[in-house]
Each structure stands twice: as structure tokens, then as C-alpha cells.
Amino acid sequence: MIANRKMMASIHDDPPILACADLQTEYLTEGRSHVISDAEAITSRCLELMTLWRDNLWPVMHLKRIAQAAWFNPASNLTDWIAELKPRPGELTFEHPLPSAYSSTRFAEYMSNMRNIRCVVLGFSLDETVLSTVVDGFHRSHRYQVVSDAVACRRPGVGDAASYKLAVVNVIGNFAGILGSDDVIGASGKIAV
């Protein structure tokens, strides 16, 4: 597992890009199959980290899942951004049809054209978008850190949600660094990755 691996090679490195995965209203809507049980705590941590990045004018990108299946209704407001976490002008946005963000041609091209890019990942769809994007990135030599207390996945069909999330995070740890939000922010309130 790659847990707690630091991403800063030197003090002169650019800050990592904050990659916000699938921060969409569907994950907050009761009765939906993708509803997140601890959404309030996760959105709070996501907002805290986004505020840190934005206050320091560090790069932020947003990933949005747009399925291309017959059952998917693109006119639905369920794919809308969560209001307090939506992209701001100047922040990158990428829509991806499959779980991996690399299914977006724009995202794949952007990442392949960046040198020594490092991404800190937060958001929803841990067991789909985050997992598949990190694995795809690993095979392309892109470096990711996943903030374990700022990511969430839908309720599993059976079993304990916390155990399921831990199992998914452990799998991701084979392909990316795993940090808590306190590790990212550091004691001084400055980025520590």
C-alpha cells in the first residue's frame, strides 16, 4: 500500500491539482441508489479542502459523470453540481461517460500533456470514478493522493457501509497514496502533500 507517501519532491514543486470527483446532487438525494449515507461530513471536508486550494489560488478540477445509457436522463437535475461545491470560473471541468475520468478525451489529453502532475482526489463515487480513475492514472504514471475522509461511496447492497468504504480505500492504496484531510492540510494550515 502507498499510504502516507508524500508527493512534494521539493519546496519548489507546484501544488498538486485538487480533483473533485462527481460532486453531484444525485449522491445527496434520498431514495436514489447512489445516495451517500455520510454525505454531510464528506461535503464539509470537501468544502474545507476546496476553500484551502481556492484561497491559495491553486488549481482545481471537477469531474462529472454523465452516463450514456438508455436509462440516463441528461435533462435531470440530479447531475447538477452541489451548490456550495460547484466549479468557479477558471476551474477546469471534465465530463466523463464511463466511471474513469480518462473516458473523457479532454481529460485524458489534458493529463497526458502535463509534466510531473500530482492530483489530490476528493468527492463521491469512490467505488467507481475514484477507483477507476486512480487505476487508469497509475498505468499512465500519473500520481494521485486520495483523501480518505473526504471521499465516499454509495451504500452497498448488503453489509456495513464503513467496512465497504475501507475495503475500497485499501484497494485504491495499491495504486495511489492515501491521506487524511489533517495530513493534507498539516498542523500549520498549509498544504502538506
Backbone as CSV, one residue per row, in Angstrom:
resi,resn,N_x,N_y,N_z,CA_x,CA_y,CA_z,C_x,C_y,C_z
1,MET,0.848,-1.178,0.000,0.000,0.000,0.000,0.889,1.235,0.000
2,ILE,0.417,2.288,-0.628,1.198,3.503,-0.797,0.781,4.541,0.237
3,ALA,0.264,4.155,1.352,-0.271,5.083,2.354,0.776,6.078,2.825
4,ASN,0.305,7.305,3.019,1.093,8.404,3.579,2.346,8.750,2.789
5,ARG,2.414,8.345,1.538,3.548,8.723,0.699,3.428,10.198,0.357
6,LYS,4.463,10.946,0.612,4.459,12.384,0.320,4.670,12.592,-1.169
7,MET,3.999,13.609,-1.713,4.075,13.873,-3.141,5.006,15.033,-3.474
8,MET,5.351,15.862,-2.530,6.210,17.007,-2.810,7.647,16.531,-2.964
9,ALA,8.207,16.749,-4.142,9.588,16.367,-4.374,10.535,17.432,-3.828
10,SER,10.124,18.683,-3.919,10.928,19.755,-3.368,10.022,20.937,-3.044
11,ILE,10.558,21.883,-2.334,9.804,23.073,-1.944,9.396,23.892,-3.171
12,HIS,10.087,23.675,-4.288,9.827,24.443,-5.498,8.772,23.803,-6.402
13,ASP,8.256,22.638,-6.009,7.208,21.983,-6.791,5.941,22.826,-6.788
14,ASP,5.212,22.733,-7.870,3.891,23.340,-7.915,2.970,22.553,-6.996
15,PRO,1.943,23.195,-6.460,0.997,22.447,-5.623,0.235,21.451,-6.489
16,PRO,-0.208,20.347,-5.903,-0.980,19.384,-6.688,-2.332,19.969,-7.093
17,ILE,-2.900,19.402,-8.129,-4.239,19.786,-8.571,-5.246,19.087,-7.669
18,LEU,-6.238,19.816,-7.220,-7.331,19.223,-6.451,-8.348,18.696,-7.450
19,ALA,-8.546,17.387,-7.474,-9.500,16.753,-8.382,-10.757,16.393,-7.601
20,CYS,-11.848,17.063,-7.910,-13.122,16.894,-7.201,-14.011,15.971,-8.023
21,ALA,-14.247,14.773,-7.513,-14.945,13.745,-8.272,-16.443,13.708,-7.988
22,ASP,-17.214,13.906,-9.026,-18.661,13.657,-9.025,-19.413,14.295,-7.858
23,LEU,-19.168,15.550,-7.588,-19.875,16.257,-6.510,-21.232,16.727,-7.040
24,GLN,-22.101,15.753,-7.260,-23.384,15.962,-7.910,-24.540,15.681,-6.943
25,THR,-25.672,16.333,-7.190,-26.820,16.237,-6.273,-27.384,14.822,-6.160
26,GLU,-27.195,13.980,-7.150,-27.720,12.612,-7.078,-27.240,11.895,-5.822
27,TYR,-26.028,12.179,-5.399,-25.451,11.489,-4.244,-26.038,11.961,-2.919
28,LEU,-26.833,13.040,-2.958,-27.471,13.564,-1.748,-28.972,13.291,-1.714
29,THR,-29.508,12.748,-2.785,-30.953,12.584,-2.935,-31.420,11.255,-2.354
30,GLU,-32.179,11.329,-1.250,-32.719,10.119,-0.611,-33.557,9.346,-1.617
31,GLY,-33.468,8.037,-1.523,-34.236,7.175,-2.405,-33.494,6.786,-3.669
32,ARG,-32.399,7.470,-3.965,-31.592,7.136,-5.139,-30.617,6.021,-4.775
33,SER,-30.274,5.197,-5.749,-29.381,4.064,-5.467,-27.962,4.513,-5.125
34,HIS,-27.591,5.726,-5.504,-26.226,6.212,-5.247,-26.126,7.139,-4.033
35,VAL,-27.163,7.212,-3.208,-27.148,8.137,-2.076,-25.994,7.798,-1.121
36,ILE,-25.354,8.838,-0.602,-24.222,8.703,0.321,-24.747,8.870,1.744
37,SER,-24.477,7.903,2.613,-25.024,7.959,3.970,-24.362,9.035,4.835
38,ASP,-23.082,9.288,4.661,-22.382,10.297,5.466,-22.062,11.541,4.640
39,ALA,-22.987,11.913,3.762,-22.754,12.998,2.802,-22.450,14.333,3.476
40,GLU,-23.096,14.636,4.587,-22.873,15.933,5.241,-21.423,16.077,5.704
41,ALA,-20.885,15.060,6.341,-19.500,15.106,6.812,-18.519,15.177,5.643
42,ILE,-18.784,14.416,4.595,-17.887,14.395,3.441,-17.927,15.733,2.699
43,THR,-19.122,16.283,2.472,-19.193,17.571,1.771,-18.524,18.673,2.582
44,SER,-18.611,18.589,3.900,-17.943,19.577,4.757,-16.425,19.526,4.572
45,ARG,-15.852,18.316,4.556,-14.407,18.176,4.353,-14.008,18.607,2.945
46,CYS,-14.838,18.253,1.966,-14.561,18.673,0.585,-14.540,20.191,0.488
47,LEU,-15.501,20.839,1.117,-15.560,22.301,1.093,-14.342,22.909,1.791
48,GLU,-13.912,22.317,2.893,-12.730,22.802,3.613,-11.484,22.734,2.723
49,LEU,-11.312,21.604,2.034,-10.146,21.455,1.166,-10.249,22.347,-0.069
50,MET,-11.440,22.456,-0.650,-11.617,23.348,-1.800,-11.339,24.792,-1.414
51,THR,-11.756,25.190,-0.235,-11.501,26.550,0.242,-10.001,26.799,0.381
52,LEU,-9.269,25.834,0.925,-7.814,25.955,1.046,-7.184,26.153,-0.337
53,TRP,-7.568,25.316,-1.291,-6.995,25.420,-2.638,-7.348,26.762,-3.275
54,ARG,-8.617,27.147,-3.164,-9.062,28.391,-3.793,-8.431,29.609,-3.141
55,ASP,-8.332,29.630,-1.819,-7.720,30.765,-1.125,-6.259,30.957,-1.519
56,ASN,-5.580,29.860,-1.849,-4.176,29.927,-2.247,-3.991,30.002,-3.761
57,LEU,-5.128,30.073,-4.496,-5.115,30.147,-5.955,-4.410,28.953,-6.589
58,TRP,-4.598,27.770,-5.985,-4.047,26.530,-6.521,-5.054,25.928,-7.491
59,PRO,-4.605,25.095,-8.416,-5.512,24.567,-9.446,-6.544,23.569,-8.892
60,VAL,-7.778,23.730,-9.380,-8.889,22.859,-9.002,-9.527,22.349,-10.291
61,MET,-9.801,21.045,-10.361,-10.538,20.482,-11.483,-11.734,19.707,-10.943
62,HIS,-12.786,19.673,-11.741,-14.022,18.992,-11.356,-14.333,17.909,-12.373
63,LEU,-14.675,16.734,-11.879,-15.061,15.608,-12.724,-16.551,15.381,-12.552
64,LYS,-17.244,15.176,-13.664,-18.703,14.989,-13.612,-19.089,13.785,-14.450
65,ARG,-19.753,12.835,-13.816,-20.184,11.626,-14.517,-21.463,11.917,-15.291
66,ILE,-21.409,11.678,-16.581,-22.557,11.807,-17.471,-22.685,10.486,-18.211
67,ALA,-23.528,9.593,-17.696,-23.693,8.269,-18.309,-24.331,8.399,-19.676
68,GLN,-24.012,7.469,-20.550,-24.585,7.487,-21.894,-25.421,6.236,-22.129
69,ALA,-26.231,5.890,-21.153,-27.079,4.711,-21.267,-28.517,5.138,-21.543
70,ALA,-29.328,4.194,-21.995,-30.722,4.491,-22.323,-31.497,4.983,-21.102
71,TRP,-31.138,4.507,-19.905,-31.861,4.873,-18.685,-31.456,6.243,-18.159
72,PHE,-30.378,6.805,-18.695,-29.870,8.074,-18.184,-30.625,9.240,-18.799
73,ASN,-31.094,10.153,-17.963,-31.825,11.322,-18.434,-30.935,12.560,-18.262
74,PRO,-30.303,13.037,-19.344,-29.398,14.191,-19.227,-30.103,15.478,-18.821
75,ALA,-31.426,15.538,-18.974,-32.170,16.739,-18.589,-32.452,16.776,-17.086
76,SER,-32.213,15.692,-16.400,-32.478,15.610,-14.967,-31.543,16.537,-14.196
77,ASN,-32.055,17.118,-13.113,-31.206,17.977,-12.283,-30.355,17.168,-11.305
78,LEU,-30.455,15.852,-11.316,-29.657,15.014,-10.421,-28.171,15.064,-10.761
79,THR,-27.829,15.424,-11.992,-26.407,15.533,-12.353,-25.849,16.924,-12.083
80,ASP,-26.688,17.836,-11.601,-26.221,19.191,-11.278,-25.177,19.130,-10.164
81,TRP,-24.291,20.108,-10.171,-23.293,20.220,-9.101,-23.990,20.535,-7.781
82,ILE,-23.438,20.090,-6.681,-23.901,20.505,-5.363,-23.562,21.994,-5.256
83,ALA,-24.538,22.802,-4.890,-24.421,24.267,-4.989,-23.133,24.821,-4.384
84,GLU,-22.814,24.465,-3.149,-21.637,25.056,-2.493,-20.311,24.474,-2.991
85,LEU,-20.373,23.419,-3.797,-19.155,22.774,-4.290,-19.001,22.881,-5.805
86,LYS,-19.829,23.674,-6.438,-19.788,23.741,-7.896,-18.551,24.499,-8.381
87,PRO,-18.143,24.220,-9.615,-16.959,24.887,-10.171,-17.140,26.397,-10.247
88,ARG,-16.034,27.082,-10.075,-15.992,28.533,-10.231,-15.317,28.867,-11.551
89,PRO,-15.515,30.081,-12.030,-14.831,30.468,-13.272,-13.317,30.241,-13.153
90,GLY,-12.735,29.693,-14.188,-11.301,29.431,-14.209,-10.926,28.038,-13.734
91,GLU,-11.871,27.303,-13.161,-11.588,25.936,-12.728,-11.957,24.978,-13.850
92,LEU,-11.126,23.976,-14.060,-11.345,23.010,-15.125,-12.515,22.092,-14.795
93,THR,-13.291,21.725,-15.806,-14.354,20.732,-15.641,-14.251,19.709,-16.766
94,PHE,-14.472,18.466,-16.411,-14.430,17.370,-17.381,-15.631,16.466,-17.132
95,GLU,-16.380,16.180,-18.197,-17.497,15.245,-18.122,-17.012,13.908,-18.663
96,HIS,-17.318,12.837,-17.939,-16.861,11.513,-18.363,-18.039,10.542,-18.432
97,PRO,-18.163,9.788,-19.555,-19.298,8.889,-19.731,-19.167,7.560,-18.981
98,LEU,-17.968,7.105,-18.747,-17.723,5.846,-18.042,-17.158,6.169,-16.663
99,PRO,-17.032,5.186,-15.790,-16.536,5.502,-14.438,-15.204,6.257,-14.402
100,SER,-14.231,5.873,-15.213,-12.944,6.557,-15.187,-13.022,7.922,-15.850
101,ALA,-12.424,8.919,-15.227,-12.358,10.248,-15.839,-11.577,10.205,-17.145
102,TYR,-10.708,9.211,-17.303,-9.943,9.063,-18.538,-10.843,8.689,-19.721
103,SER,-12.122,8.361,-19.473,-13.059,8.124,-20.580,-13.445,9.437,-21.259
104,SER,-13.107,10.555,-20.644,-13.246,11.861,-21.276,-11.984,12.113,-22.098
105,THR,-12.146,12.276,-23.386,-10.993,12.528,-24.253,-10.246,13.778,-23.812
106,ARG,-10.989,14.816,-23.441,-10.362,16.069,-22.980,-9.512,15.829,-21.731
107,PHE,-10.046,15.072,-20.769,-9.310,14.791,-19.542,-8.047,13.990,-19.851
108,ALA,-8.181,12.933,-20.644,-7.028,12.093,-20.977,-5.941,12.912,-21.680
109,GLU,-6.339,13.783,-22.601,-5.365,14.627,-23.300,-4.724,15.633,-22.349
110,TYR,-5.526,16.244,-21.489,-5.000,17.203,-20.519,-3.941,16.539,-19.635
111,MET,-4.293,15.376,-19.080,-3.361,14.695,-18.184,-2.098,14.239,-18.912
112,SER,-2.232,13.783,-20.149,-1.045,13.315,-20.880,-0.118,14.461,-21.277
113,ASN,-0.648,15.672,-21.347,0.171,16.828,-21.715,0.806,17.533,-20.517
114,MET,0.463,17.125,-19.321,1.032,17.728,-18.119,2.296,16.967,-17.711
115,ARG,3.271,17.677,-17.243,4.516,17.061,-16.779,4.519,17.048,-15.258
116,ASN,4.920,15.949,-14.685,5.051,15.819,-13.225,3.782,16.250,-12.487
117,ILE,2.644,15.908,-13.038,1.384,16.305,-12.421,1.097,15.425,-11.203
118,ARG,0.543,16.063,-10.208,0.135,15.372,-8.987,-1.281,15.822,-8.679
119,CYS,-2.133,14.882,-8.326,-3.529,15.210,-8.033,-3.915,14.705,-6.649
120,VAL,-4.649,15.536,-5.934,-5.262,15.156,-4.660,-6.743,14.994,-4.962
121,VAL,-7.289,13.809,-4.661,-8.654,13.476,-5.055,-9.580,13.475,-3.851
122,LEU,-10.761,14.081,-4.050,-11.828,14.051,-3.057,-13.139,13.901,-3.797
123,GLY,-14.212,13.601,-3.077,-15.530,13.574,-3.692,-16.262,12.261,-3.529
124,PHE,-17.233,12.068,-4.411,-18.114,10.912,-4.339,-17.728,9.866,-5.379
125,SER,-18.479,8.787,-5.376,-18.271,7.694,-6.315,-16.896,7.042,-6.131
126,LEU,-16.535,6.841,-4.862,-15.251,6.225,-4.513,-15.064,4.873,-5.195
127,ASP,-16.121,4.083,-5.204,-16.024,2.725,-5.749,-16.181,2.664,-7.269
128,GLU,-16.380,3.809,-7.900,-16.479,3.843,-9.355,-15.477,4.853,-9.923
129,THR,-15.821,6.141,-9.894,-14.975,7.164,-10.520,-13.589,7.248,-9.886
130,VAL,-13.527,7.335,-8.572,-12.215,7.499,-7.925,-11.349,6.263,-8.171
131,LEU,-11.879,5.081,-7.902,-11.122,3.844,-8.090,-10.640,3.691,-9.529
132,SER,-11.534,3.806,-10.497,-11.139,3.569,-11.882,-10.201,4.652,-12.417
133,THR,-10.390,5.901,-12.000,-9.508,6.978,-12.444,-8.099,6.796,-11.887
134,VAL,-8.009,6.443,-10.615,-6.701,6.237,-9.993,-5.971,5.056,-10.638
135,VAL,-6.683,3.965,-10.910,-6.054,2.810,-11.555,-5.598,3.182,-12.975
136,ASP,-6.469,3.856,-13.738,-6.069,4.322,-15.080,-4.856,5.237,-15.004
137,GLY,-4.870,6.155,-14.053,-3.744,7.073,-13.895,-2.459,6.359,-13.516
138,PHE,-2.561,5.382,-12.642,-1.401,4.592,-12.230,-0.720,3.961,-13.448
139,HIS,-1.514,3.420,-14.354,-0.967,2.769,-15.547,-0.414,3.764,-16.561
140,ARG,-0.673,5.045,-16.342,-0.134,6.101,-17.207,0.959,6.892,-16.482
141,SER,1.377,6.398,-15.317,2.408,7.031,-14.487,1.987,8.395,-13.956
142,HIS,0.703,8.612,-13.739,0.212,9.828,-13.099,0.089,9.555,-11.609
143,ARG,0.415,10.568,-10.814,0.449,10.395,-9.358,-0.810,10.967,-8.718
144,TYR,-1.442,10.146,-7.897,-2.656,10.546,-7.190,-2.494,10.306,-5.692
145,GLN,-3.161,11.169,-4.925,-3.345,11.001,-3.490,-4.854,11.070,-3.261
146,VAL,-5.408,10.149,-2.515,-6.835,10.142,-2.210,-7.002,10.522,-0.744
147,VAL,-7.866,11.489,-0.483,-8.123,11.954,0.883,-9.229,11.068,1.464
148,SER,-8.840,10.134,2.318,-9.752,9.076,2.762,-10.980,9.572,3.514
149,ASP,-10.879,10.694,4.206,-12.048,11.200,4.932,-12.777,12.297,4.159
150,ALA,-12.438,12.451,2.873,-13.139,13.405,2.008,-13.623,12.704,0.735
151,VAL,-13.793,11.387,0.829,-14.356,10.598,-0.268,-15.454,9.706,0.295
152,ALA,-16.387,9.351,-0.559,-17.487,8.492,-0.118,-18.010,7.678,-1.288
153,CYS,-18.666,6.587,-0.953,-19.306,5.772,-1.978,-20.736,5.460,-1.543
154,ARG,-21.511,5.042,-2.493,-22.909,4.729,-2.223,-23.026,3.605,-1.211
155,ARG,-24.192,3.495,-0.657,-24.454,2.406,0.286,-24.358,1.082,-0.459
156,PRO,-23.652,0.112,0.110,-23.587,-1.203,-0.560,-24.938,-1.905,-0.440
157,GLY,-25.191,-2.828,-1.345,-26.440,-3.575,-1.316,-26.601,-4.366,-0.032
158,VAL,-25.520,-4.914,0.464,-25.527,-5.662,1.719,-24.295,-5.289,2.520
159,GLY,-24.351,-5.507,3.805,-23.189,-5.268,4.645,-23.090,-3.845,5.155
160,ASP,-22.017,-3.612,5.869,-21.752,-2.353,6.547,-21.082,-1.355,5.595
161,ALA,-21.629,-0.148,5.493,-21.104,0.875,4.586,-19.659,1.257,4.932
162,ALA,-19.343,1.377,6.225,-17.986,1.765,6.634,-16.963,0.694,6.243
163,SER,-17.324,-0.577,6.411,-16.418,-1.672,6.032,-16.203,-1.707,4.527
164,TYR,-17.273,-1.458,3.782,-17.184,-1.428,2.318,-16.249,-0.306,1.873
165,LYS,-16.430,0.886,2.448,-15.577,2.027,2.099,-14.118,1.717,2.429
166,LEU,-13.862,1.165,3.605,-12.494,0.818,3.996,-11.872,-0.175,3.019
167,ALA,-12.652,-1.161,2.586,-12.148,-2.143,1.627,-11.779,-1.470,0.303
168,VAL,-12.622,-0.557,-0.167,-12.339,0.153,-1.426,-11.094,1.030,-1.276
169,VAL,-10.982,1.744,-0.157,-9.797,2.580,0.096,-8.536,1.719,0.133
170,ASN,-8.622,0.552,0.743,-7.460,-0.342,0.788,-7.038,-0.794,-0.604
171,VAL,-7.999,-1.069,-1.474,-7.675,-1.429,-2.859,-7.012,-0.246,-3.561
172,ILE,-7.574,0.939,-3.403,-7.014,2.143,-4.027,-5.580,2.376,-3.550
173,GLY,-5.298,2.027,-2.298,-3.958,2.199,-1.745,-2.873,1.451,-2.498
174,ASN,-3.254,0.491,-3.335,-2.278,-0.201,-4.176,-1.861,0.633,-5.385
175,PHE,-2.615,1.697,-5.661,-2.384,2.493,-6.866,-2.172,3.978,-6.592
176,ALA,-2.419,4.416,-5.365,-2.323,5.843,-5.024,-1.983,5.984,-3.553
177,GLY,-1.509,7.145,-3.185,-1.297,7.439,-1.775,-2.637,7.674,-1.093
178,ILE,-2.716,7.338,0.179,-3.933,7.542,0.964,-3.569,8.452,2.136
179,LEU,-4.293,9.561,2.249,-4.057,10.516,3.328,-5.384,10.936,3.929
180,GLY,-5.341,11.396,5.185,-6.492,12.033,5.796,-6.430,13.528,5.524
181,SER,-7.544,14.226,5.690,-7.547,15.670,5.425,-6.582,16.400,6.352
182,ASP,-6.411,15.923,7.585,-5.438,16.542,8.501,-4.015,16.403,7.966
183,ASP,-3.719,15.268,7.329,-2.395,15.069,6.731,-2.174,16.019,5.559
184,VAL,-3.227,16.283,4.808,-3.122,17.162,3.647,-2.905,18.603,4.092
185,ILE,-3.711,19.038,5.041,-3.661,20.424,5.480,-2.456,20.683,6.367
186,GLY,-2.084,19.745,7.198,-0.936,19.920,8.085,-1.287,20.810,9.277
187,ALA,-0.445,20.760,10.262,-0.681,21.491,11.516,-0.697,23.004,11.309
188,SER,0.039,23.505,10.333,0.136,24.956,10.140,-1.001,25.516,9.297
189,GLY,-1.873,24.634,8.789,-2.927,25.099,7.913,-2.460,25.236,6.485
190,LYS,-1.239,24.829,6.200,-0.698,24.864,4.845,-0.712,23.457,4.287
191,ILE,-0.680,23.370,2.981,-0.692,22.067,2.327,0.540,21.262,2.735
192,ALA,0.337,19.979,3.013,1.420,19.140,3.495,1.729,17.979,2.556
193,VAL,1.187,17.997,1.331,1.473,16.897,0.403,2.423,17.338,-0.673
